[in-house]
C-alpha cells in the first residue's frame, strides 16, 4: 500500500477544511480564466512549505497550479482568517478525541502579545564617526 505524501489532503481532512474557505462566484459576463480548485491550491501550498522550494519553482507537472497562484491563495486565505479558524477547529477536534497533550507545550513570545509592554532598552551611542573627507 502506497504511503500518502505529507502535502496530500485526505478526504476526511478536506471535509474539515473546505467549509472554512471563502466561496468565490464566477462572473457571468466576463468570467476570465477558471479558478484553480481550492484543494489543489492547498496541496501546492503544503508542497512548497514541506519541501522548502521557492514558490516560483513549484513544478507544474504536479497539477497544483503555478507557485504564484498558490502564493496568492495563501495570502488570500491568511487575510480571510482561514488559518486561525482551521487551527481552532483542529484543536477542538483533538481535545474532543482526548488526543491533545499540553504537558510538553511551550509558549513562544512571538505568539503572545505583551499587553503592558516591556522596558525599552537604552539607546546605544553611535559607533560611527562624523563625516569624513571625500577620498576621490
N, C-alpha and C positions, 0 to 999 in steps of 0.2 A: 504494500500500500504506500503510495507516494505521500510524503510529508508536505503539509501546507506551508507555503512560504510566509514569513512574518508580515509581509505587506499585503497579502491577500485577505480580503474580508470574508468571513464565513457568513452564511445566510442568517444564522442566529444573531450574530453581532450586527449585521446590516439592518435587521428588524428593529434594533435599538437605536441605531444611528439615523436612519432615514427620516423619521418624524422630526428630528431636531434641525434638519437642514431647511434653509429658506426655499420657498417654492418660487419658480420663475415661469411666467406666462410668456409664450412666444407671440410676438406681434403678428397680426394677420396681414396687414397691408405690406409691410417691408420686413419679412421675417428674418432675413440675414442668414448667416451660417447656423446650422443646428448646434446647439449647446452640447458639449461633451457630457455624457452620463455621469452623475454625481459619484456613483460607486467607482467608476474607472478613475475619475479625478482623485478621489480619496486614496485609491491604491497607488496612483502615481506619486502623491504627496508622501505616503508612507514609504514607498520605494526610495525616494530621494533622501528622506530622513534616516532610513535604515542603512543605506549604503554610504551616505555621505558624499555622493557625487554632486556636482554643480547642477542647478536647475536646467541650464541650457544643454546639459549632456544626457538628459533623460532619453533613453532610446525609444524612438517612435515605434519600433517593431513590437514593443510590449503592449501597445494598444492603450496606453494611459494618457494619450494626448501629448502635447508639447510641454516642455518644462515651464514655459511662461504661462500656459493655461493653468497648470497645476499650481503654480506660484500665485496667480491671481485668485484662484478659487480658495487657496489657503488664506489669503488676505481678506477676501470677502467673508468667509466663514468666521474668521477671527473678529472682524468688525461686527458681525451679527451676533456674537456671543456663543457660537456653536460649541467651541471647545470647553468653555466654562460649564455650560449645561450638560455636555457629554460627561465631563469629569464628575459632576454631581450625580447624574443618573447611574454611572458605573459604580461610584462609591456606595450609593444606596443599595444597588443590587448585591454588591459584595457584603455589605452589612447584613442585608436580609438573608443571605446564604451563610452567614457567620463565617465568612472566608476572609475577613479583614483583620489583620493582626497589627495593631498600632504600637505594640510593645517595643518595636525597633524603629519607630518613626523618628525622623529628625526634622527640626524646623530650620528652614533656610531663611536668612534675613532678607534675601531679595524678594521673598514672597510675603513677608509680614511687614506691614507699614508701622513705623514708629509714630504713634498718634501725637505724642507730646514733643517730638523732635529730640534731637540729641545736642550735646555741646558742639559748638562749632570750633574746629581747630584754629589755633592762632595762624595768622598769615606768615608765610615764610618770606624772609627778605630775599630779594632778587640776588642771584649769584652772578648775574650778567653785569658787566661793567658799563660805563657810559658809551656814548657813540665814539667810534674810532675813526681815524682819518682814512680816507679812501686810498688804497694802495695801488690803484691803476692809473 
